[in-house]
Amino acid sequence: MSFPRMFFLLRFPNKDQLMTFPINTIPAYSKAHPAFLGAVLVFILATSQIPVCAETDLVSLAEREILKRQEESMRAEDFVIKARRDQADKNREGAYANYLQAIQMTQMGSATKGRRSALLLDFSKAGIDYANRYQEAENVAKTILSPDINPSYKPAVQLLANLEQPGYYNRTVSPAFASKRQEVSALLNQAEGYYATGRNDLATKRYEQVLNLDPYSIAARSGMEKVNKQRKAYYDSAYNETRSRMLWLTDRAWERPVKNLKSSGRDTGGSAFGGNAAAGSKDAINNKLNKIVIDKIDLEDASIREVVDILKQKSRQLDTSTDDPKKKGVNIVLKLASPPTTTPSADGQPAAGGASSEPTVTEDTKISLSLKNVPLIEAVRYLTELADLKYKIEPFAVSIIPITENTEDLVTKEYRVPPGFIPASSGESIPSGPLPGGQGAGDANTRITGRRNATQYFTEQGVPFPAGAFAQYVASGSKLIVRNTQAAVDLIDTIVEGATGVAPIQVEIESKFVEISQNNLNELGFDWMLGPFSIGGGVYGDGGTRAGGQELSTAYYENYPFGDVASNPLTAGNRNGIGTSYNSAITANSINALLGGIPQGTNVASPGVLGIAGVFTNPQFQMVIRALSQQKGVDLMSAPKVTTKSGIKATIKVIREFPYPTEFNPPQVPPPVTGGVQGGNAQGAAGIVVTSGAVTPSTPSAFEKRDLGVSLEVEPQVGADNFTIDLSLSPEVVEFDGFVNYGSPIVGPRYDPNLILAGNPSGIGTFILTPNIINQPIFSVRKVTTSVSIWDGQTVALGGLIREDVQKVNDKVPILGDIPLAGRLFRSNVDQKIKKNLIVFVTARLMDAQGQPLIQEDEEEGPVEPIGLPEDLPPPTITTRSVGK
């Protein structure tokens, strides 16, 4: 007996869950007697009040329930994934909330028991972690310990117990504060990473972000301190490197240029801007007119229209400048009058229309033309001459027009030119436009001069400007607007293309003064002084007199030769020392002597290094050895450097202004008086002249300024080959050497009683009222003014000076100085050599807009070839030997 397939749909009281199952799922009952099954069914229906539906309704409800549970399981899994992601991101609050949602969506049952237990454990851990960080710790712990979650979770129980103890938990830590603390920690970690890798700017930025969140963060301030120390260490190293490099460059400046043995040729290449013709340029059509050569043309009584058509056809056939058929040939346009049409009058004569009686050239005018191997432009010229016409070349066509037509139409054209296309004026500043507020042309003494008027500039270049023509330069946009005739515009095209066809080039000029001075002085001399000695027979001897001799009437000879030992020199005639005296071995330069304060006629003797004296000898003597060996070198190197654009004058000055007086007021001396007591000075007898009042010395009344230091004035001009540089330069080095006094002391009378005792009966003498110093400076100038041509990156010598001053003195005592060996003790030898060498160099380099040389001087690294063994090297010989035999 077969039964229809039946399902039980059970709904339990107080439950929202439905349970469906077919009867044949219970094996014990599926094989029972049908009557028994029917009784069981009646019993179930009576006790459970479960409605019995048709098979299709029951299946639909079961499937919906299954889909609902599957959907909740998937949603729970999504919440678990979000919770784990929040845990990885340290978002404890989000992890706690997502785990709680997942638990609520996971139903209890045998199929989900394992899954739910794992979720409860993860949720409990996340909750404890969340509770340890936030104020809601108590609520979180109670949620974990609820009967339907995890009532026996020990960490939650311990947390509740700890929360009941006072002081265990800081209740002022809000969730927002804790969130900031986590962000601060993350930023500090990033800052440490940036600091470790040397990215100081990013590390400082992270520390500043930390301070925005926590203004009192000690860790951020300490980190910034570390970053600043690291920066300081870097800049200290940069300072040392810069200083060592500048010292190296200073030492390198002493290097003399080496002769360049390489080839001087250079591939200058094309212009950086190219040579493309501007829009409206006639270069293209001119090239075609000159390059297209017509091999033969022979026309007899042909109209002008026919000749023009043949020329156009020939230009298309013979044009080899392009492969595009549409671009071949030259356009030739006829702009002639049409043939006149006459209307006969009533009497058969043409009606008078006021037309000219001269013949008019039309397109039907007949000419004969026979040419061979001529350019197209020449064929057009012959055509117009035969027909009494003229032609005009335009950017895209050649127009043939009547000879009487005016071709001087004004056309307007705009150019894009370099910023320095219109040079600055050499005179007063010229305003480029109206000044605000109705001001005039401005101060004529301004140091920045304006640019010349564009029309004036082109007029100087030979461009005519008829009535109505003009040229205007707009400096703000580097634009040039020209309105002129076509011929004048063509000339301006050439000027503009010449200026814009090359890249703007800067020139770095370095002028170098190298001066070497060497002063070598060697001296060796002996000073002998000899006392009285007896020759015998009542004859005595002694040393000589001092340098310059003595007068016979002086008291010196009264006791001679029985004088002091020091008063009787033996070698007084041997010169030594430096000065301006006749007894000086080395004569000092006059200006140097004045600057050094050496009075005229004095001598600075060389020092004595050793002295020997015979006190108890007969005769007594003294000997002083004067020895000197001096070497002094003065090296001067000045190298001013300046960078400017081609054609622009540049000046660099590293100077100090030195004002000095040039005019003086004369001194004021009161007139002398007699008698009385004036000026604080006692007077003598009546009528004696004495001093009076105070004396005013000469005082400066006018000053001038002199620039001391290094200056360079240069104007470079780059040649057309972008390799040769023409320089007009004037380097100068000015130094202050000292003052020279051009004044003279002012003296006056004064009474002095001591003069009476000295033999002056009046007692009136003179004394210096004022030294009256009038100092004038002495300058040393090294200057070169020249014009040279130099190749890019090369160094040439502009000029120089080599000078050597030699002074030698070989003095000796006659007879004694000629004694072999011992005669050296009576000679004096002085040798001075002053050498000076001054050379002026100039170096010029072409620079780009980045300040880098166009010619790099970097050393090229060539390939390193391995050293191989020779091919004919014989193989090594291996010798074997037995051991122990």
C-alpha positions in Angstrom: 0.0 0.0 0.0 1.5 3.3 -1.0 0.9 6.7 0.8 1.4 10.1 -0.6 4.6 11.8 0.6 3.8 13.8 3.7 5.7 16.5 5.8 5.3 17.5 9.4 5.5 21.3 10.0 5.9 21.8 13.7 5.7 25.1 15.5 6.6 25.0 19.2 4.9 27.3 21.7 6.8 30.5 22.5 9.1 29.8 19.7 9.6 31.5 16.3 11.2 28.4 14.9 9.6 26.0 12.5 10.7 22.4 12.0 9.8 20.5 8.9 10.6 16.9 8.1 9.1 14.2 5.9 7.5 11.1 7.5 9.9 8.8 5.7 12.9 10.3 7.5 12.0 8.2 10.5 12.9 4.7 9.4 11.1 3.0 12.3 7.9 4.5 11.3 8.2 4.2 7.6 7.9 0.5 7.7 5.0 0.3 10.2 1.5 -0.7 9.5 -0.5 2.0 7.8 -3.0 1.9 10.5 -0.3 2.6 13.1 1.0 5.4 11.0 -2.4 7.0 10.8 -2.8 6.8 14.6 0.5 8.4 15.1 -0.4 11.2 12.8 -3.7 11.8 14.5 -1.9 11.9 17.8 0.6 14.4 16.6 -2.0 16.6 15.1 -4.1 16.6 18.2 -1.3 17.3 20.7 0.9 19.8 18.8 -1.8 21.6 16.9 0.4 21.5 13.8 -1.5 22.3 10.7 -1.1 19.9 7.9 -0.5 21.6 4.6 -0.3 20.4 1.1 3.0 19.1 0.0 3.8 22.2 -2.2 3.1 24.7 0.7 5.3 22.7 3.1 8.2 22.6 0.7 8.0 26.3 0.1 8.1 27.2 3.8 11.0 24.9 4.5 13.1 26.3 1.7 12.4 29.9 2.9 13.5 29.0 6.4 16.7 27.4 5.0 17.5 30.4 2.9 16.9 32.7 5.9 19.3 30.8 8.1 21.9 30.7 5.4 21.7 34.4 4.9 22.1 35.0 8.6 25.1 32.7 8.7 26.7 34.7 5.8 26.0 38.0 7.5 27.5 36.6 10.7 30.6 35.6 8.8 30.8 39.2 7.4 30.7 40.6 10.9 33.4 38.2 12.0 35.6 39.4 9.1 35.0 43.0 10.1 35.8 42.3 13.7 39.1 40.7 12.8 40.0 43.6 10.6 39.2 46.0 13.4 41.5 44.0 15.7 44.3 44.3 13.2 43.7 48.0 13.1 43.6 48.3 16.9 40.0 49.4 16.7 38.9 47.5 19.8 35.5 49.1 20.0 34.6 48.1 16.5 35.9 44.6 17.0 33.7 44.2 20.1 30.6 45.4 18.4 31.1 43.3 15.3 31.7 40.1 17.3 28.5 40.8 19.3 26.5 41.1 16.1 27.9 37.9 14.8 27.0 36.0 18.0 23.4 37.3 17.9 23.0 36.1 14.3 24.4 32.6 15.0 21.6 30.4 16.3 22.2 27.7 18.9 22.0 24.2 17.6 23.9 21.1 17.0 25.1 22.3 13.6 26.4 25.6 14.9 27.6 24.6 18.3 31.3 24.5 17.4 31.1 27.7 15.4 29.3 29.5 18.1 31.7 28.4 20.8 34.6 29.8 18.8 32.8 33.1 18.3 32.0 33.3 22.0 35.7 32.9 22.9 36.8 35.5 20.3 34.1 37.9 21.5 35.2 37.5 25.1 38.8 38.2 24.4 37.9 41.3 22.3 35.5 42.5 25.0 38.2 42.2 27.7 40.7 44.0 25.5 38.1 46.7 24.8 37.1 46.9 28.5 40.7 47.5 29.6 40.9 50.6 27.4 37.5 52.3 27.9 35.2 53.5 30.5 32.4 51.1 29.6 34.5 48.2 31.1 31.7 47.2 33.5 29.0 47.0 30.9 31.3 45.0 28.6 32.2 42.5 31.3 28.5 42.0 32.2 27.6 41.5 28.6 30.3 38.8 28.3 29.0 37.1 31.4 25.4 37.0 30.4 23.8 33.5 30.4 23.5 33.2 26.7 27.1 34.3 25.9 29.9 33.1 28.2 28.8 33.2 31.9 32.0 31.4 33.1 34.7 33.4 31.3 37.3 33.9 34.0 38.9 37.1 32.6 35.6 38.8 32.6 34.9 37.7 36.2 38.3 39.0 37.3 37.7 42.3 35.5 34.4 42.8 37.4 36.1 42.0 40.6 38.9 44.5 39.8 36.5 47.2 38.8 34.9 47.1 42.3 38.3 48.0 43.8 38.7 51.8 44.2 41.6 53.3 42.1 42.0 50.4 39.8 40.6 52.1 36.7 41.0 55.7 35.6 37.4 56.7 34.8 38.6 60.0 33.2 39.9 58.1 30.2 37.2 58.7 27.6 36.9 56.8 24.3 38.0 59.9 22.4 41.1 60.3 24.5 42.0 56.7 24.1 41.5 57.0 20.4 43.9 60.0 20.2 46.4 58.1 22.3 46.4 55.2 19.7 46.8 57.7 16.9 49.7 59.4 18.7 51.4 56.1 19.2 51.0 55.3 15.5 52.4 58.7 14.5 55.4 58.3 16.8 56.2 55.0 15.3 56.1 56.5 11.8 58.3 59.4 12.9 60.9 57.1 14.3 60.9 55.2 11.0 61.4 58.4 9.0 64.2 59.5 11.4 66.0 56.2 11.1 66.0 56.5 7.3 67.1 60.1 7.3 63.9 61.6 6.0 64.0 64.5 8.5 61.3 66.6 7.0 58.7 63.8 7.1 59.8 62.9 10.7 59.3 66.5 11.8 55.9 66.6 10.1 54.8 63.5 12.0 56.0 65.0 15.3 54.1 68.2 14.6 51.0 66.1 14.0 51.5 64.4 17.4 51.8 67.8 19.0 48.5 68.9 17.4 46.9 65.9 19.2 48.9 66.0 22.4 50.4 69.5 22.9 52.5 68.3 25.9 54.0 65.2 24.3 57.6 64.8 25.6 58.3 62.1 23.1 57.4 64.4 20.2 59.7 67.1 21.5 62.5 64.7 22.1 62.1 63.3 18.6 62.2 66.7 17.1 65.4 67.4 19.1 66.9 64.3 17.6 65.9 65.3 14.1 67.4 68.8 14.6 70.6 67.3 15.8 70.7 65.0 12.8 70.1 68.0 10.6 72.8 70.0 12.3 75.2 67.1 11.8 74.4 67.2 8.1 74.8 70.9 7.7 78.1 70.8 9.7 79.3 68.2 7.2 78.0 70.4 4.4 79.8 73.4 5.8 83.1 71.5 6.0 82.6 70.2 2.5 81.9 73.7 1.2 84.9 75.2 3.0 87.2 72.4 1.8 85.9 72.8 -1.8 86.4 76.6 -1.7 89.9 76.1 -0.4 90.6 73.6 -3.1 89.3 76.0 -5.7 91.6 78.7 -4.3 94.6 76.4 -4.6 93.5 75.4 -8.0 93.4 79.0 -9.1 97.2 79.1 -8.9 97.5 76.5 -11.7 98.9 77.8 -14.9 96.8 76.8 -18.0 98.2 73.9 -19.9 98.6 74.2 -23.7 95.7 72.4 -25.3 97.1 69.9 -27.9 93.7 68.5 -28.8 91.8 69.5 -32.0 90.2 72.9 -31.8 87.3 71.8 -34.0 83.9 71.6 -32.5 80.5 70.5 -33.7 78.4 73.3 -32.7 75.2 71.6 -33.8 72.0 73.3 -34.5 70.2 76.0 -32.6 68.3 75.0 -29.6 65.3 76.9 -31.0 65.6 75.5 -34.5 65.3 77.4 -37.7 61.6 77.0 -38.5 60.3 79.9 -40.4 57.5 81.8 -38.7 54.0 81.9 -40.0 53.8 84.1 -43.1 57.5 83.8 -43.9 58.4 83.7 -47.6 61.4 81.5 -47.2 59.6 78.4 -48.6 58.3 80.0 -51.7 61.6 81.8 -52.4 63.4 78.4 -52.1 61.1 77.0 -54.7 61.4 79.9 -57.1 65.2 79.6 -57.0 65.5 75.8 -57.0 63.0 75.0 -59.7 65.0 75.3 -63.0 63.0 75.2 -66.3 65.0 73.4 -69.0 63.2 75.0 -72.0 60.3 77.3 -72.8 59.6 78.5 -76.3 56.4 80.5 -76.9 55.5 82.7 -79.9 52.6 85.2 -79.7 51.2 83.6 -76.6 48.9 85.4 -74.2 50.0 86.3 -70.7 47.4 83.9 -69.3 48.9 81.0 -71.4 52.5 81.8 -70.3 51.4 81.9 -66.7 49.6 78.5 -67.0 52.7 77.0 -68.6 54.9 78.3 -65.8 52.6 76.8 -63.2 52.5 73.5 -65.0 56.3 73.5 -65.2 56.7 74.3 -61.5 54.5 71.3 -60.6 56.5 69.0 -62.8 59.9 70.1 -61.7 59.3 70.6 -58.0 61.4 68.1 -56.1 61.2 69.6 -52.7 58.2 67.4 -51.6 56.6 64.1 -52.6 53.1 65.3 -51.9 51.4 66.2 -55.2 49.1 68.7 -53.5 52.2 70.7 -52.2 54.1 70.7 -55.5 54.5 73.8 -57.6 54.2 77.5 -57.1 51.0 79.6 -57.2 51.1 82.4 -59.8 48.2 84.8 -59.7 47.3 87.3 -62.4 45.9 90.6 -61.1 45.3 92.4 -64.5 42.5 94.3 -65.9 39.9 92.6 -68.1 39.9 93.4 -71.9 38.0 96.6 -72.5 34.6 96.3 -74.0 33.4 99.2 -76.2 29.9 100.0 -77.3 29.7 101.7 -80.7 27.8 105.0 -80.9 25.2 105.9 -83.4 27.7 107.0 -85.9 29.7 103.8 -85.6 32.5 105.2 -83.5 33.4 103.9 -80.0 31.7 105.9 -77.3 33.9 108.0 -75.2 34.0 106.6 -71.7 36.8 108.7 -70.3 39.3 105.8 -70.6 43.0 106.5 -70.9 44.4 106.7 -74.4 47.5 104.6 -73.3 47.4 100.9 -74.2 46.3 98.6 -71.3 48.0 95.3 -70.6 45.4 92.5 -70.2 45.6 88.8 -69.8 45.2 88.5 -73.6 48.2 90.6 -74.4 50.5 88.7 -76.7 54.2 88.2 -76.0 57.0 85.9 -77.2 59.3 84.1 -74.7 62.2 81.7 -75.4 64.4 80.6 -72.4 66.6 77.7 -71.5 67.8 76.5 -68.1 66.6 79.4 -66.1 65.2 79.4 -62.5 61.5 80.0 -62.2 62.0 83.4 -60.6 64.0 84.5 -63.6 61.3 83.3 -66.0 58.7 85.3 -64.1 60.9 88.4 -64.2 61.4 88.1 -68.0 57.6 87.6 -68.4 56.8 90.8 -66.4 59.5 92.8 -68.2 58.3 91.8 -71.7 54.7 92.6 -70.8 55.6 95.9 -69.0 54.3 94.4 -65.7 55.8 93.7 -62.3 55.6 90.9 -59.8 55.3 90.7 -56.0 56.3 87.7 -54.0 53.9 86.8 -51.2 54.0 84.0 -48.6 51.9 81.6 -50.6 51.9 83.0 -54.2 53.5 85.2 -56.8 51.3 88.0 -57.9 51.7 89.6 -61.4 50.3 93.1 -61.2 50.3 96.2 -63.5 53.4 98.3 -63.3 51.4 101.3 -62.1 49.9 99.5 -59.1 51.1 100.6 -55.7 52.9 97.7 -53.9 53.7 99.6 -50.7 50.6 98.5 -48.8 51.1 98.4 -45.1 50.9 95.0 -43.5 50.7 94.1 -39.8 52.7 91.3 -38.3 53.3 90.1 -34.7 56.6 88.4 -33.5 57.5 86.5 -30.4 61.0 87.8 -29.5 63.5 87.1 -26.7 63.2 89.3 -23.5 66.4 91.2 -24.4 65.6 91.8 -28.0 65.4 95.5 -27.7 68.6 96.6 -25.9 68.7 99.1 -23.1 69.4 102.7 -24.0 72.8 104.1 -23.2 71.6 107.5 -22.1 68.7 108.5 -19.8 66.0 106.1 -18.9 63.1 105.9 -21.4 59.7 105.0 -20.0 58.1 102.0 -21.7 54.7 103.3 -21.0 52.7 106.0 -19.1 53.5 106.2 -15.4 50.6 106.1 -12.9 49.5 109.2 -11.3 50.4 111.4 -14.2 54.1 111.2 -13.4 56.7 112.2 -16.0 59.6 110.3 -17.4 60.9 109.7 -13.9 64.2 110.4 -12.3 66.9 110.8 -15.0 69.5 109.7 -12.5 68.0 106.2 -12.0 70.6 103.4 -12.4 68.2 101.2 -14.3 67.8 102.5 -17.8 64.8 101.9 -20.0 64.8 100.2 -23.4 65.1 102.0 -26.7 62.0 102.7 -28.7 61.4 99.8 -31.1 60.9 102.1 -34.1 64.2 103.9 -33.3 66.0 100.5 -32.9 64.8 99.2 -36.3 65.6 102.6 -37.9 69.2 102.2 -36.7 69.2 98.8 -38.3 68.3 100.3 -41.7 64.5 99.6 -41.8 62.5 102.4 -43.3 59.3 103.6 -41.7 57.0 105.5 -44.1 53.9 107.4 -43.0 51.6 105.3 -40.9 54.3 102.6 -40.2 55.4 101.8 -36.6 57.0 99.2 -34.4 56.0 98.5 -30.8 57.7 96.2 -28.3 55.5 94.8 -25.5 58.0 93.9 -22.8 55.5 92.2 -20.5 54.8 89.5 -23.1 58.0 89.7 -25.2 55.9 90.6 -28.2 56.9 92.8 -31.2 54.1 94.3 -33.3 55.1 95.8 -36.6 53.1 97.6 -39.3 55.1 98.4 -42.4 55.5 97.7 -46.0 56.1 94.1 -47.2 59.7 94.9 -48.0 60.4 96.4 -44.6 58.6 93.5 -42.9 60.9 91.1 -44.8 63.9 93.0 -43.5 62.5 92.8 -39.9 61.9 89.1 -40.5 65.6 88.7 -41.1 66.6 90.7 -38.0 64.1 88.8 -35.7 65.2 85.4 -37.1 68.8 86.3 -36.5 68.0 87.1 -32.9 65.7 84.2 -32.2 67.4 81.6 -34.3 69.9 80.8 -31.5 69.3 79.8 -27.9 69.9 82.5 -25.3 73.4 81.9 -24.0 75.0 83.2 -20.8 78.7 83.7 -20.4 80.7 83.2 -17.3 83.8 85.3 -17.2 86.6 84.9 -14.7 89.6 87.3 -14.7 92.5 86.2 -12.6 95.4 88.3 -11.3 98.3 86.1 -10.1 101.3 88.0 -8.7 104.3 86.4 -7.1 106.9 88.5 -5.2 110.1 87.2 -3.7 112.6 89.2 -1.7 115.9 87.5 -0.9 118.5 89.3 1.2 121.8 87.9 2.3 124.5 89.8 4.2 127.7 88.9 5.9 130.1 91.6 7.2 132.6 92.3 10.0 133.0 95.5 12.0 136.5 95.9 13.5 137.5 98.5 16.1 141.1 98.8 17.1 142.6 100.6 20.1 146.0 102.4 20.3 149.1 100.2 19.9 152.8 100.9 20.0 154.8 100.3 16.9 158.2 101.2 18.5 160.5 104.1 18.5 157.8 106.3 19.9 155.4 105.5 17.1 151.8 104.6 17.8 149.0 103.3 15.7 145.2 103.2 16.0 142.0 102.5 14.1 140.4 104.8 11.6 137.6 107.3 11.7 133.9 106.7 11.5 132.1 106.7 8.3 132.0 110.0 6.6 135.3 111.1 8.1 135.9 113.9 10.7 136.9 117.5 10.3 140.5 118.3 11.3 139.4 121.2 13.4 137.2 119.0 15.6 138.1 117.9 19.1 138.3 114.4 17.9 141.8 114.7 16.6 143.0 116.4 19.8 143.3 113.0 21.5 143.9 110.9 18.4 145.1 108.2 18.4 144.8 107.9 22.1 141.0 107.6 22.1 138.4 105.1 23.0 138.4 101.7 21.3 134.8 102.2 20.0 135.9 105.5 18.5 138.5 103.9 16.2 136.7 101.7 13.7 138.8 99.8 11.2 136.1 98.8 8.7 133.9 101.9 8.8 134.0 102.2 5.0 132.3 98.8 4.5 128.6 99.5 4.0 125.8 97.5 5.6 122.1 97.7 6.4 119.2 99.3 4.4 118.3 103.0 4.2 118.6 106.1 2.2 122.0 107.1 3.5 125.2 107.0 1.4 126.5 104.4 3.9 123.5 102.0 3.3 124.4 98.8 1.5 120.8 98.4 0.2 119.2 101.6 -1.0 115.6 101.6 0.0 112.9 102.5 -2.6 112.0 106.1 -2.1 108.2 105.5 -1.8 108.7 102.4 0.4 111.0 104.4 2.6 108.4 107.1 3.0 105.7 104.6 3.7 107.9 102.8 6.2 108.7 106.0 8.0 112.5 105.9 7.3 113.8 109.5 7.5 115.8 110.7 4.6 119.5 110.2 4.9 119.3 107.5 7.6 120.3 103.9 7.7 119.0 100.8 9.4 122.0 98.7 10.2 121.9 95.0 10.1 121.9 93.3 13.5 125.1 91.9 15.0 124.9 88.2 15.7 128.3 87.8 17.5 130.9 90.0 19.1 134.5 89.4 20.1 136.5 91.8 22.3 140.2 91.8 23.4 140.3 93.7 26.7 143.7 92.8 28.1 145.3 92.5 24.7 147.8 94.8 23.1 146.3 96.4 21.3 142.6 96.2 22.4 140.1 95.4 19.8 136.4 94.6 19.2 134.8 92.7 16.3 131.1 92.4 15.5 129.8 89.9 13.0 126.8 91.2 11.0 125.0 88.3 9.3 121.6 88.3 7.7 119.7 85.8 5.5 116.1 86.8 4.8 113.6 85.4 2.3 110.1 86.9 2.0 107.5 85.9 -0.4 104.2 87.7 -1.1 101.7 85.9 -3.3 98.5 87.7 -4.5 95.7 86.0 -6.4 92.5 87.8 -7.2 89.9 86.2 -9.4 86.6 88.1 -9.8 83.9 86.2 -11.7 80.6 87.3 -13.2 78.0 85.8 -15.4 76.0 87.8 -17.9 74.1 87.4 -21.2 75.7 87.8 -24.5 75.9 91.5 -25.5 75.1 92.7 -22.0 77.7 94.7 -20.0 78.3 93.4 -16.5 80.2 94.8 -13.5 81.3 93.1 -10.3 82.9 95.0 -7.5 84.3 93.7 -4.2 85.5 96.9 -2.7 85.8 99.1 0.3 85.3 102.9 -0.1 88.3 104.8 1.1 87.7 108.6 1.5 90.8 110.8 1.7 91.3 114.6 1.7 92.3 116.3 -1.4 92.1 120.0 -0.3 93.3 121.6 2.9 92.7 124.9 4.6 96.0 126.7 5.3 97.2 126.8 8.9 96.4 129.7 11.1 99.4 131.2 12.9 98.8 134.3 15.2 101.3 137.2 14.7 104.2 137.4 17.1 104.2 140.0 19.8 106.8 141.7 22.0 106.9 142.4 25.7 104.6 141.3 28.4 103.8 137.7 29.2 101.5 136.0 26.7 100.7 132.5 25.8 102.0 131.4 29.2 105.6 131.9 28.2 107.9 134.2 30.2 109.5 136.9 28.1 113.1 138.2 28.3 114.3 141.8 28.0 112.0 144.4 26.6 111.4 144.1 22.9 112.1 140.4 22.7 109.7 138.4 20.4 107.7 135.7 22.1 105.0 133.3 21.1 101.3 134.1 21.3 98.1 132.2 21.2 97.3 128.7 19.8 98.2 127.6 16.3 95.6 125.9 14.0 97.2 123.3 11.6 96.0 122.6 8.1 92.6 121.0 8.1 90.9 119.1 5.3 88.2 120.9 3.3 87.4 118.5 0.4 87.4 114.7 0.1 87.4 112.1 -2.6 86.5 108.4 -2.5 88.6 105.6 -3.9 87.4 102.1 -4.3 89.8 99.6 -2.8 89.5 96.0 -3.8 88.7 94.0 -6.9 86.4 95.0 -9.8 85.6 93.6 -13.2 83.8 95.3 -16.0 83.2 93.1 -19.0 80.9 92.8 -22.1 80.9 89.4 -23.9 79.6 88.7 -27.3 79.1 85.1 -28.4 80.0 84.4 -32.0 77.8 82.9 -34.7 79.5 79.5 -34.2 78.4 79.4 -30.5 82.0 78.7 -29.6 84.0 81.9 -30.0 83.5 84.6 -27.4 84.6 88.2 -28.0 85.4 89.9 -24.7 85.8 93.6 -23.9 86.9 93.7 -20.4 88.7 95.8 -17.8 89.7 94.0 -14.6 91.3 96.1 -11.8 92.9 95.5 -8.4 93.5 98.6 -6.2 95.3 98.4 -2.9 96.2 101.0 -0.3 99.9 101.1 0.5 100.0 103.9 3.1 100.2 107.7 3.6 103.0 110.1 2.6 103.2 113.3 4.6 103.4 116.3 2.4 103.3 118.9 5.2 106.1 120.6 7.0 106.4 121.6 10.6 105.5 125.2 11.6 108.0 126.7 14.0 107.9 129.8 16.1 110.2 131.8 18.5 110.5 131.1 22.2 112.6 132.5 25.0 114.8 129.9 26.7 117.3 131.0 29.4 119.4 128.0 28.7 120.2 129.4 25.3 122.0 132.3 26.9 124.3 129.9 28.7 124.9 128.1 25.4 126.1 131.3 23.9 122.9 132.8 22.5 122.8 136.3 24.2 119.2 136.9 23.3 117.9 133.6 24.6 115.5 133.4 21.7 115.2 130.0 19.9 112.7 128.2 17.7 110.4 125.3 18.5 107.8 123.4 16.6 104.4 125.0 17.0 102.6 122.2 15.1 103.8 119.3 12.9 101.2 120.4 10.3 100.7 116.9 8.9 99.2 116.7 5.4 98.9 113.0 4.6 98.1 111.8 1.0 97.5 108.1 0.2 99.5 105.9 -2.1 97.6 103.3 -4.1 98.8 100.3 -6.0 96.8 99.6 -9.1 96.8 96.6 -11.4 94.6 97.1 -14.3 94.1 95.7 -17.8 91.8 97.1 -20.5 91.6 95.0 -23.6 89.5 93.1 -26.1 90.2 89.5 -26.9 88.6 86.5 -28.6 88.5 83.2 -26.7 87.1 79.8 -27.2 84.5 78.4 -24.9 86.1 77.0 -21.7 89.6 78.2 -22.6 92.0 80.4 -20.7 94.2 83.1 -22.2 96.8 85.5 -20.8 95.8 89.1 -21.1 99.2 90.5 -20.1 101.7 90.6 -17.3 104.9 92.0 -15.9 108.2 90.4 -14.9 110.5 92.5 -12.9 113.7 91.8 -10.9 115.7 94.3 -8.8 119.2 93.1 -7.9 121.5 95.0 -5.6 125.0 93.6 -4.7 127.6 95.1 -2.5 131.2 93.8 -2.2 133.1 96.1 0.1 136.5 95.5 1.6 139.3 97.1 3.5 142.2 97.7 1.2 145.2 95.4 1.6 143.6 93.6 4.6 140.7 92.4 2.5 143.0 90.9 -0.1 144.8 88.6 2.4 144.1 85.0 1.5 141.5 83.3 3.8 141.9 85.9 6.5 140.9 88.7 4.2 137.3 87.5 4.3 137.2 89.0 7.8 137.7 92.4 6.4 135.1 92.2 3.6 131.3 92.9 3.6 129.1 91.2 1.1 125.4 92.1 0.6 123.1 90.6 -2.0 119.4 91.5 -2.5 117.2 90.1 -5.2 113.6 91.3 -5.5 111.6 89.3 -8.1 108.0 90.1 -9.2 105.9 88.3 -11.7 102.4 89.4 -12.5 100.2 87.6 -15.0 96.6 88.3 -15.8 94.4 85.5 -17.2 90.8 85.4 -18.4 88.6 82.3 -18.7 85.2 82.3 -20.4 82.6 79.6 -20.4 79.2 79.4 -22.1 76.5 78.5 -19.6 72.9 77.3 -20.0 69.9 78.7 -18.1 70.6 76.2 -15.2 74.0 77.6 -14.7 75.8 74.5 -16.1 78.6 74.7 -18.6 77.7 73.8 -22.2 81.0 71.9 -22.3 81.2 69.5 -19.4 84.7 68.8 -18.1 83.9 65.5 -16.4 86.4 62.8 -17.0 85.1 60.1 -19.2 85.2 56.5 -17.9 86.6 54.2 -20.5 86.0 50.5 -20.6 88.4 48.4 -18.6 89.6 45.5 -20.7 90.7 42.4 -18.8 94.4 41.5 -19.2 94.4 38.2 -21.0 97.2 35.7 -21.2 99.2 35.6 -24.5 97.9 33.0 -27.0 101.3 31.5 -27.4 101.9 31.0 -23.7 103.0 27.4 -23.2 101.1 25.3 -20.8 102.6 24.8 -17.4 104.8 21.7 -16.8 103.6 19.4 -14.0 106.2 17.3 -12.4 105.1 14.4 -10.2 107.2 12.7 -7.6 106.7 9.6 -5.6 107.2 9.9 -1.8 108.6 7.1 0.3 110.3 5.1 -2.4 
